[in-house]
Amino acid sequence: MAKCNYVGCDNDATTKGFIFARDPQGRKHLPTDVYACDKHKKSLSFFEYNTAKTN
């Protein structure tokens, strides 16, 4: 997996998720894929992808 995308963090990522980032063309906030380490995945602005279980 990739490195954590949190600014200043150099840890290996353990989770893929998304944050809401401001669209540079307007005032909307768009979901943006990011990777996070165990520490930064606990951030309130980070949303972890849930994988659906298949039967």
mmCIF file as Biopython writes it, N, C-alpha, C and O atoms, coordinates in Angstrom:
data_model
#
loop_
_atom_site.group_PDB
_atom_site.id
_atom_site.type_symbol
_atom_site.label_atom_id
_atom_site.label_alt_id
_atom_site.label_comp_id
_atom_site.label_asym_id
_atom_site.label_entity_id
_atom_site.label_seq_id
_atom_site.pdbx_PDB_ins_code
_atom_site.Cartn_x
_atom_site.Cartn_y
_atom_site.Cartn_z
_atom_site.occupancy
_atom_site.B_iso_or_equiv
_atom_site.auth_seq_id
_atom_site.auth_asym_id
_atom_site.pdbx_PDB_model_num
ATOM 1   N N  . MET A ? 1  ? 0.849   -1.176  0.000  1.0 0.0 1  A 1 
ATOM 2   C CA . MET A ? 1  ? 0.000   0.000   0.000  1.0 0.0 1  A 1 
ATOM 3   C C  . MET A ? 1  ? 0.895   1.241   0.000  1.0 0.0 1  A 1 
ATOM 4   O O  . MET A ? 1  ? 2.111   1.132   0.162  1.0 0.0 1  A 1 
ATOM 5   N N  . ALA A ? 2  ? 0.315   2.375   -0.175 1.0 0.0 2  A 1 
ATOM 6   C CA . ALA A ? 2  ? 1.030   3.649   -0.306 1.0 0.0 2  A 1 
ATOM 7   C C  . ALA A ? 2  ? 1.401   4.227   1.059  1.0 0.0 2  A 1 
ATOM 8   O O  . ALA A ? 2  ? 1.142   3.624   2.100  1.0 0.0 2  A 1 
ATOM 9   N N  . LYS A ? 3  ? 2.005   5.395   1.026  1.0 0.0 3  A 1 
ATOM 10  C CA . LYS A ? 3  ? 2.308   6.155   2.238  1.0 0.0 3  A 1 
ATOM 11  C C  . LYS A ? 3  ? 1.070   6.941   2.650  1.0 0.0 3  A 1 
ATOM 12  O O  . LYS A ? 3  ? 0.201   7.228   1.827  1.0 0.0 3  A 1 
ATOM 13  N N  . CYS A ? 4  ? 0.999   7.282   3.921  1.0 0.0 4  A 1 
ATOM 14  C CA . CYS A ? 4  ? -0.093  8.097   4.448  1.0 0.0 4  A 1 
ATOM 15  C C  . CYS A ? 4  ? -0.072  9.463   3.762  1.0 0.0 4  A 1 
ATOM 16  O O  . CYS A ? 4  ? 0.992   10.061  3.599  1.0 0.0 4  A 1 
ATOM 17  N N  . ASN A ? 5  ? -1.245  9.957   3.361  1.0 0.0 5  A 1 
ATOM 18  C CA . ASN A ? 5  ? -1.346  11.242  2.677  1.0 0.0 5  A 1 
ATOM 19  C C  . ASN A ? 5  ? -1.456  12.430  3.623  1.0 0.0 5  A 1 
ATOM 20  O O  . ASN A ? 5  ? -1.512  13.571  3.164  1.0 0.0 5  A 1 
ATOM 21  N N  . TYR A ? 6  ? -1.487  12.192  4.932  1.0 0.0 6  A 1 
ATOM 22  C CA . TYR A ? 6  ? -1.582  13.292  5.892  1.0 0.0 6  A 1 
ATOM 23  C C  . TYR A ? 6  ? -0.319  14.146  5.793  1.0 0.0 6  A 1 
ATOM 24  O O  . TYR A ? 6  ? 0.789   13.614  5.727  1.0 0.0 6  A 1 
ATOM 25  N N  . VAL A ? 7  ? -0.482  15.453  5.784  1.0 0.0 7  A 1 
ATOM 26  C CA . VAL A ? 7  ? 0.649   16.373  5.622  1.0 0.0 7  A 1 
ATOM 27  C C  . VAL A ? 7  ? 1.675   16.156  6.734  1.0 0.0 7  A 1 
ATOM 28  O O  . VAL A ? 7  ? 1.344   16.224  7.918  1.0 0.0 7  A 1 
ATOM 29  N N  . GLY A ? 8  ? 2.909   15.897  6.343  1.0 0.0 8  A 1 
ATOM 30  C CA . GLY A ? 8  ? 4.004   15.723  7.294  1.0 0.0 8  A 1 
ATOM 31  C C  . GLY A ? 8  ? 4.160   14.313  7.829  1.0 0.0 8  A 1 
ATOM 32  O O  . GLY A ? 8  ? 5.086   14.057  8.600  1.0 0.0 8  A 1 
ATOM 33  N N  . CYS A ? 9  ? 3.289   13.390  7.449  1.0 0.0 9  A 1 
ATOM 34  C CA . CYS A ? 9  ? 3.371   12.007  7.924  1.0 0.0 9  A 1 
ATOM 35  C C  . CYS A ? 9  ? 4.131   11.173  6.902  1.0 0.0 9  A 1 
ATOM 36  O O  . CYS A ? 9  ? 3.905   11.286  5.697  1.0 0.0 9  A 1 
ATOM 37  N N  . ASP A ? 10 ? 5.037   10.331  7.399  1.0 0.0 10 A 1 
ATOM 38  C CA . ASP A ? 10 ? 5.836   9.483   6.515  1.0 0.0 10 A 1 
ATOM 39  C C  . ASP A ? 10 ? 5.581   7.998   6.785  1.0 0.0 10 A 1 
ATOM 40  O O  . ASP A ? 10 ? 6.340   7.142   6.331  1.0 0.0 10 A 1 
ATOM 41  N N  . ASN A ? 11 ? 4.510   7.698   7.526  1.0 0.0 11 A 1 
ATOM 42  C CA . ASN A ? 11 ? 4.193   6.312   7.867  1.0 0.0 11 A 1 
ATOM 43  C C  . ASN A ? 11 ? 3.547   5.590   6.691  1.0 0.0 11 A 1 
ATOM 44  O O  . ASN A ? 11 ? 2.988   6.213   5.788  1.0 0.0 11 A 1 
ATOM 45  N N  . ASP A ? 12 ? 3.635   4.260   6.721  1.0 0.0 12 A 1 
ATOM 46  C CA . ASP A ? 12 ? 2.943   3.449   5.721  1.0 0.0 12 A 1 
ATOM 47  C C  . ASP A ? 12 ? 1.441   3.510   5.978  1.0 0.0 12 A 1 
ATOM 48  O O  . ASP A ? 12 ? 0.999   3.470   7.126  1.0 0.0 12 A 1 
ATOM 49  N N  . ALA A ? 13 ? 0.675   3.606   4.921  1.0 0.0 13 A 1 
ATOM 50  C CA . ALA A ? 13 ? -0.783  3.636   5.040  1.0 0.0 13 A 1 
ATOM 51  C C  . ALA A ? 13 ? -1.302  2.231   5.302  1.0 0.0 13 A 1 
ATOM 52  O O  . ALA A ? 13 ? -0.740  1.246   4.822  1.0 0.0 13 A 1 
ATOM 53  N N  . THR A ? 14 ? -2.377  2.153   6.065  1.0 0.0 14 A 1 
ATOM 54  C CA . THR A ? 14 ? -3.013  0.871   6.350  1.0 0.0 14 A 1 
ATOM 55  C C  . THR A ? 14 ? -4.457  0.840   5.868  1.0 0.0 14 A 1 
ATOM 56  O O  . THR A ? 14 ? -5.091  -0.214  5.850  1.0 0.0 14 A 1 
ATOM 57  N N  . THR A ? 15 ? -4.977  2.014   5.474  1.0 0.0 15 A 1 
ATOM 58  C CA . THR A ? 15 ? -6.390  2.130   5.133  1.0 0.0 15 A 1 
ATOM 59  C C  . THR A ? 15 ? -6.582  3.071   3.958  1.0 0.0 15 A 1 
ATOM 60  O O  . THR A ? 15 ? -5.899  4.089   3.852  1.0 0.0 15 A 1 
ATOM 61  N N  . LYS A ? 16 ? -7.515  2.729   3.074  1.0 0.0 16 A 1 
ATOM 62  C CA . LYS A ? 16 ? -7.893  3.630   1.990  1.0 0.0 16 A 1 
ATOM 63  C C  . LYS A ? 16 ? -9.262  4.205   2.322  1.0 0.0 16 A 1 
ATOM 64  O O  . LYS A ? 16 ? -10.147 3.500   2.808  1.0 0.0 16 A 1 
ATOM 65  N N  . GLY A ? 17 ? -9.420  5.481   2.056  1.0 0.0 17 A 1 
ATOM 66  C CA . GLY A ? 17 ? -10.690 6.132   2.333  1.0 0.0 17 A 1 
ATOM 67  C C  . GLY A ? 17 ? -10.806 7.402   1.530  1.0 0.0 17 A 1 
ATOM 68  O O  . GLY A ? 17 ? -10.218 7.525   0.456  1.0 0.0 17 A 1 
ATOM 69  N N  . PHE A ? 18 ? -11.574 8.362   2.057  1.0 0.0 18 A 1 
ATOM 70  C CA . PHE A ? 18 ? -11.718 9.629   1.356  1.0 0.0 18 A 1 
ATOM 71  C C  . PHE A ? 18 ? -11.904 10.767  2.343  1.0 0.0 18 A 1 
ATOM 72  O O  . PHE A ? 18 ? -12.290 10.559  3.494  1.0 0.0 18 A 1 
ATOM 73  N N  . ILE A ? 19 ? -11.626 11.962  1.875  1.0 0.0 19 A 1 
ATOM 74  C CA . ILE A ? 19 ? -11.893 13.195  2.594  1.0 0.0 19 A 1 
ATOM 75  C C  . ILE A ? 19 ? -12.694 14.082  1.659  1.0 0.0 19 A 1 
ATOM 76  O O  . ILE A ? 19 ? -12.781 13.801  0.464  1.0 0.0 19 A 1 
ATOM 77  N N  . PHE A ? 20 ? -13.276 15.139  2.179  1.0 0.0 20 A 1 
ATOM 78  C CA . PHE A ? 20 ? -13.949 16.118  1.337  1.0 0.0 20 A 1 
ATOM 79  C C  . PHE A ? 20 ? -13.014 17.297  1.154  1.0 0.0 20 A 1 
ATOM 80  O O  . PHE A ? 20 ? -12.661 17.975  2.119  1.0 0.0 20 A 1 
ATOM 81  N N  . ALA A ? 21 ? -12.613 17.543  -0.092 1.0 0.0 21 A 1 
ATOM 82  C CA . ALA A ? 21 ? -11.695 18.630  -0.426 1.0 0.0 21 A 1 
ATOM 83  C C  . ALA A ? 21 ? -12.435 19.671  -1.250 1.0 0.0 21 A 1 
ATOM 84  O O  . ALA A ? 21 ? -13.339 19.350  -2.022 1.0 0.0 21 A 1 
ATOM 85  N N  . ARG A ? 22 ? -12.038 20.910  -1.071 1.0 0.0 22 A 1 
ATOM 86  C CA . ARG A ? 22 ? -12.685 21.994  -1.806 1.0 0.0 22 A 1 
ATOM 87  C C  . ARG A ? 22 ? -12.323 21.932  -3.280 1.0 0.0 22 A 1 
ATOM 88  O O  . ARG A ? 22 ? -11.159 21.753  -3.640 1.0 0.0 22 A 1 
ATOM 89  N N  . ASP A ? 23 ? -13.319 22.079  -4.118 1.0 0.0 23 A 1 
ATOM 90  C CA . ASP A ? 23 ? -13.134 22.123  -5.564 1.0 0.0 23 A 1 
ATOM 91  C C  . ASP A ? 23 ? -12.459 23.443  -5.923 1.0 0.0 23 A 1 
ATOM 92  O O  . ASP A ? 23 ? -12.991 24.503  -5.594 1.0 0.0 23 A 1 
ATOM 93  N N  . PRO A ? 24 ? -11.298 23.412  -6.590 1.0 0.0 24 A 1 
ATOM 94  C CA . PRO A ? 24 ? -10.604 24.662  -6.917 1.0 0.0 24 A 1 
ATOM 95  C C  . PRO A ? 24 ? -11.393 25.557  -7.872 1.0 0.0 24 A 1 
ATOM 96  O O  . PRO A ? 24 ? -11.106 26.750  -7.972 1.0 0.0 24 A 1 
ATOM 97  N N  . GLN A ? 25 ? -12.374 25.007  -8.569 1.0 0.0 25 A 1 
ATOM 98  C CA . GLN A ? 25 ? -13.172 25.785  -9.515 1.0 0.0 25 A 1 
ATOM 99  C C  . GLN A ? 25 ? -14.402 26.424  -8.865 1.0 0.0 25 A 1 
ATOM 100 O O  . GLN A ? 25 ? -15.086 27.227  -9.499 1.0 0.0 25 A 1 
ATOM 101 N N  . GLY A ? 26 ? -14.679 26.086  -7.648 1.0 0.0 26 A 1 
ATOM 102 C CA . GLY A ? 26 ? -15.880 26.619  -7.006 1.0 0.0 26 A 1 
ATOM 103 C C  . GLY A ? 26 ? -15.841 26.435  -5.506 1.0 0.0 26 A 1 
ATOM 104 O O  . GLY A ? 26 ? -14.773 26.279  -4.914 1.0 0.0 26 A 1 
ATOM 105 N N  . ARG A ? 27 ? -17.003 26.453  -4.900 1.0 0.0 27 A 1 
ATOM 106 C CA . ARG A ? 27 ? -17.097 26.349  -3.448 1.0 0.0 27 A 1 
ATOM 107 C C  . ARG A ? 27 ? -17.576 24.981  -2.981 1.0 0.0 27 A 1 
ATOM 108 O O  . ARG A ? 27 ? -17.779 24.772  -1.785 1.0 0.0 27 A 1 
ATOM 109 N N  . LYS A ? 28 ? -17.757 24.058  -3.900 1.0 0.0 28 A 1 
ATOM 110 C CA . LYS A ? 28 ? -18.207 22.721  -3.531 1.0 0.0 28 A 1 
ATOM 111 C C  . LYS A ? 28 ? -17.081 21.942  -2.870 1.0 0.0 28 A 1 
ATOM 112 O O  . LYS A ? 28 ? -15.902 22.227  -3.078 1.0 0.0 28 A 1 
ATOM 113 N N  . HIS A ? 29 ? -17.460 20.962  -2.077 1.0 0.0 29 A 1 
ATOM 114 C CA . HIS A ? 29 ? -16.505 20.026  -1.506 1.0 0.0 29 A 1 
ATOM 115 C C  . HIS A ? 29 ? -16.728 18.676  -2.179 1.0 0.0 29 A 1 
ATOM 116 O O  . HIS A ? 29 ? -17.847 18.163  -2.203 1.0 0.0 29 A 1 
ATOM 117 N N  . LEU A ? 30 ? -15.671 18.116  -2.718 1.0 0.0 30 A 1 
ATOM 118 C CA . LEU A ? 30 ? -15.757 16.860  -3.455 1.0 0.0 30 A 1 
ATOM 119 C C  . LEU A ? 30 ? -15.012 15.759  -2.716 1.0 0.0 30 A 1 
ATOM 120 O O  . LEU A ? 30 ? -13.981 16.028  -2.100 1.0 0.0 30 A 1 
ATOM 121 N N  . PRO A ? 31 ? -15.510 14.516  -2.762 1.0 0.0 31 A 1 
ATOM 122 C CA . PRO A ? 31 ? -14.775 13.415  -2.141 1.0 0.0 31 A 1 
ATOM 123 C C  . PRO A ? 31 ? -13.479 13.148  -2.907 1.0 0.0 31 A 1 
ATOM 124 O O  . PRO A ? 31 ? -13.465 13.096  -4.137 1.0 0.0 31 A 1 
ATOM 125 N N  . THR A ? 32 ? -12.402 12.980  -2.156 1.0 0.0 32 A 1 
ATOM 126 C CA . THR A ? 32 ? -11.078 12.753  -2.732 1.0 0.0 32 A 1 
ATOM 127 C C  . THR A ? 32 ? -10.460 11.527  -2.074 1.0 0.0 32 A 1 
ATOM 128 O O  . THR A ? 32 ? -10.365 11.468  -0.848 1.0 0.0 32 A 1 
ATOM 129 N N  . ASP A ? 33 ? -10.041 10.548  -2.869 1.0 0.0 33 A 1 
ATOM 130 C CA . ASP A ? 33 ? -9.418  9.338   -2.333 1.0 0.0 33 A 1 
ATOM 131 C C  . ASP A ? 33 ? -8.085  9.658   -1.678 1.0 0.0 33 A 1 
ATOM 132 O O  . ASP A ? 33 ? -7.280  10.416  -2.219 1.0 0.0 33 A 1 
ATOM 133 N N  . VAL A ? 34 ? -7.859  9.068   -0.496 1.0 0.0 34 A 1 
ATOM 134 C CA . VAL A ? 34 ? -6.602  9.235   0.230  1.0 0.0 34 A 1 
ATOM 135 C C  . VAL A ? 34 ? -6.257  7.932   0.940  1.0 0.0 34 A 1 
ATOM 136 O O  . VAL A ? 34 ? -7.097  7.046   1.095  1.0 0.0 34 A 1 
ATOM 137 N N  . TYR A ? 35 ? -5.011  7.840   1.363  1.0 0.0 35 A 1 
ATOM 138 C CA . TYR A ? 35 ? -4.532  6.737   2.182  1.0 0.0 35 A 1 
ATOM 139 C C  . TYR A ? 35 ? -4.163  7.287   3.547  1.0 0.0 35 A 1 
ATOM 140 O O  . TYR A ? 35 ? -3.673  8.411   3.656  1.0 0.0 35 A 1 
ATOM 141 N N  . ALA A ? 36 ? -4.398  6.494   4.596  1.0 0.0 36 A 1 
ATOM 142 C CA . ALA A ? 36 ? -4.104  6.943   5.952  1.0 0.0 36 A 1 
ATOM 143 C C  . ALA A ? 36 ? -3.438  5.835   6.758  1.0 0.0 36 A 1 
ATOM 144 O O  . ALA A ? 36 ? -3.700  4.651   6.546  1.0 0.0 36 A 1 
ATOM 145 N N  . CYS A ? 37 ? -2.574  6.237   7.684  1.0 0.0 37 A 1 
ATOM 146 C CA . CYS A ? 37 ? -1.959  5.296   8.614  1.0 0.0 37 A 1 
ATOM 147 C C  . CYS A ? 37 ? -2.937  5.063   9.773  1.0 0.0 37 A 1 
ATOM 148 O O  . CYS A ? 37 ? -4.004  5.675   9.811  1.0 0.0 37 A 1 
ATOM 149 N N  . ASP A ? 38 ? -2.583  4.192   10.709 1.0 0.0 38 A 1 
ATOM 150 C CA . ASP A ? 38 ? -3.469  3.884   11.831 1.0 0.0 38 A 1 
ATOM 151 C C  . ASP A ? 38 ? -3.785  5.122   12.663 1.0 0.0 38 A 1 
ATOM 152 O O  . ASP A ? 38 ? -4.904  5.262   13.158 1.0 0.0 38 A 1 
ATOM 153 N N  . LYS A ? 39 ? -2.827  6.011   12.820 1.0 0.0 39 A 1 
ATOM 154 C CA . LYS A ? 39 ? -3.037  7.227   13.613 1.0 0.0 39 A 1 
ATOM 155 C C  . LYS A ? 39 ? -4.003  8.182   12.912 1.0 0.0 39 A 1 
ATOM 156 O O  . LYS A ? 39 ? -4.941  8.676   13.537 1.0 0.0 39 A 1 
ATOM 157 N N  . HIS A ? 40 ? -3.790  8.442   11.646 1.0 0.0 40 A 1 
ATOM 158 C CA . HIS A ? 40 ? -4.563  9.466   10.948 1.0 0.0 40 A 1 
ATOM 159 C C  . HIS A ? 40 ? -5.916  8.981   10.430 1.0 0.0 40 A 1 
ATOM 160 O O  . HIS A ? 40 ? -6.749  9.797   10.036 1.0 0.0 40 A 1 
ATOM 161 N N  . LYS A ? 41 ? -6.147  7.677   10.424 1.0 0.0 41 A 1 
ATOM 162 C CA . LYS A ? 41 ? -7.475  7.203   10.017 1.0 0.0 41 A 1 
ATOM 163 C C  . LYS A ? 41 ? -8.519  7.511   11.088 1.0 0.0 41 A 1 
ATOM 164 O O  . LYS A ? 41 ? -9.717  7.376   10.841 1.0 0.0 41 A 1 
ATOM 165 N N  . LYS A ? 42 ? -8.074  7.920   12.270 1.0 0.0 42 A 1 
ATOM 166 C CA . LYS A ? 42 ? -8.984  8.287   13.355 1.0 0.0 42 A 1 
ATOM 167 C C  . LYS A ? 42 ? -9.436  9.740   13.263 1.0 0.0 42 A 1 
ATOM 168 O O  . LYS A ? 42 ? -10.271 10.181  14.052 1.0 0.0 42 A 1 
ATOM 169 N N  . SER A ? 43 ? -8.894  10.482  12.309 1.0 0.0 43 A 1 
ATOM 170 C CA . SER A ? 43 ? -9.272  11.881  12.118 1.0 0.0 43 A 1 
ATOM 171 C C  . SER A ? 43 ? -10.754 11.977  11.769 1.0 0.0 43 A 1 
ATOM 172 O O  . SER A ? 43 ? -11.277 11.151  11.022 1.0 0.0 43 A 1 
ATOM 173 N N  . LEU A ? 44 ? -11.422 12.982  12.309 1.0 0.0 44 A 1 
ATOM 174 C CA . LEU A ? 44 ? -12.854 13.154  12.053 1.0 0.0 44 A 1 
ATOM 175 C C  . LEU A ? 44 ? -13.157 13.489  10.600 1.0 0.0 44 A 1 
ATOM 176 O O  . LEU A ? 44 ? -14.288 13.314  10.148 1.0 0.0 44 A 1 
ATOM 177 N N  . SER A ? 45 ? -12.160 13.968  9.864  1.0 0.0 45 A 1 
ATOM 178 C CA . SER A ? 45 ? -12.385 14.333  8.462  1.0 0.0 45 A 1 
ATOM 179 C C  . SER A ? 45 ? -12.080 13.182  7.500  1.0 0.0 45 A 1 
ATOM 180 O O  . SER A ? 45 ? -12.222 13.339  6.287  1.0 0.0 45 A 1 
ATOM 181 N N  . PHE A ? 46 ? -11.661 12.023  8.032  1.0 0.0 46 A 1 
ATOM 182 C CA . PHE A ? 46 ? -11.334 10.866  7.208  1.0 0.0 46 A 1 
ATOM 183 C C  . PHE A ? 46 ? -12.477 9.864   7.260  1.0 0.0 46 A 1 
ATOM 184 O O  . PHE A ? 46 ? -12.974 9.535   8.337  1.0 0.0 46 A 1 
ATOM 185 N N  . PHE A ? 47 ? -12.893 9.381   6.097  1.0 0.0 47 A 1 
ATOM 186 C CA . PHE A ? 47 ? -13.965 8.396   6.008  1.0 0.0 47 A 1 
ATOM 187 C C  . PHE A ? 47 ? -13.419 7.144   5.340  1.0 0.0 47 A 1 
ATOM 188 O O  . PHE A ? 47 ? -12.998 7.182   4.184  1.0 0.0 47 A 1 
ATOM 189 N N  . GLU A ? 48 ? -13.428 6.041   6.067  1.0 0.0 48 A 1 
ATOM 190 C CA . GLU A ? 48 ? -12.885 4.784   5.558  1.0 0.0 48 A 1 
ATOM 191 C C  . GLU A ? 48 ? -13.884 4.122   4.619  1.0 0.0 48 A 1 
ATOM 192 O O  . GLU A ? 48 ? -15.088 4.119   4.878  1.0 0.0 48 A 1 
ATOM 193 N N  . TYR A ? 49 ? -13.372 3.558   3.524  1.0 0.0 49 A 1 
ATOM 194 C CA . TYR A ? 49 ? -14.223 2.784   2.627  1.0 0.0 49 A 1 
ATOM 195 C C  . TYR A ? 49 ? -14.585 1.476   3.315  1.0 0.0 49 A 1 
ATOM 196 O O  . TYR A ? 49 ? -13.716 0.788   3.851  1.0 0.0 49 A 1 
ATOM 197 N N  . ASN A ? 50 ? -15.852 1.138   3.300  1.0 0.0 50 A 1 
ATOM 198 C CA . ASN A ? 50 ? -16.301 -0.155  3.804  1.0 0.0 50 A 1 
ATOM 199 C C  . ASN A ? 50 ? -16.431 -1.092  2.620  1.0 0.0 50 A 1 
ATOM 200 O O  . ASN A ? 50 ? -17.041 -0.746  1.608  1.0 0.0 50 A 1 
ATOM 201 N N  . THR A ? 51 ? -15.862 -2.267  2.746  1.0 0.0 51 A 1 
ATOM 202 C CA . THR A ? 51 ? -15.976 -3.236  1.665  1.0 0.0 51 A 1 
ATOM 203 C C  . THR A ? 51 ? -17.202 -4.099  1.913  1.0 0.0 51 A 1 
ATOM 204 O O  . THR A ? 51 ? -17.409 -4.597  3.019  1.0 0.0 51 A 1 
ATOM 205 N N  . ALA A ? 52 ? -17.994 -4.267  0.901  1.0 0.0 52 A 1 
ATOM 206 C CA . ALA A ? 52 ? -19.217 -5.060  1.016  1.0 0.0 52 A 1 
ATOM 207 C C  . ALA A ? 52 ? -18.867 -6.540  1.057  1.0 0.0 52 A 1 
ATOM 208 O O  . ALA A ? 52 ? -17.997 -7.009  0.324  1.0 0.0 52 A 1 
ATOM 209 N N  . LYS A ? 53 ? -19.550 -7.255  1.917  1.0 0.0 53 A 1 
ATOM 210 C CA . LYS A ? 53 ? -19.359 -8.699  1.991  1.0 0.0 53 A 1 
ATOM 211 C C  . LYS A ? 53 ? -20.259 -9.360  0.960  1.0 0.0 53 A 1 
ATOM 212 O O  . LYS A ? 53 ? -21.428 -9.003  0.818  1.0 0.0 53 A 1 
ATOM 213 N N  . THR A ? 54 ? -19.706 -10.320 0.248  1.0 0.0 54 A 1 
ATOM 214 C CA . THR A ? 54 ? -20.505 -11.043 -0.741 1.0 0.0 54 A 1 
ATOM 215 C C  . THR A ? 54 ? -20.793 -12.437 -0.214 1.0 0.0 54 A 1 
ATOM 216 O O  . THR A ? 54 ? -19.972 -13.035 0.482  1.0 0.0 54 A 1 
ATOM 217 N N  . ASN A ? 55 ? -21.938 -12.932 -0.547 1.0 0.0 55 A 1 
ATOM 218 C CA . ASN A ? 55 ? -22.328 -14.276 -0.094 1.0 0.0 55 A 1 
ATOM 219 C C  . ASN A ? 55 ? -21.904 -15.317 -1.078 1.0 0.0 55 A 1 
ATOM 220 O O  . ASN A ? 55 ? -22.147 -16.505 -0.863 1.0 0.0 55 A 1 
#
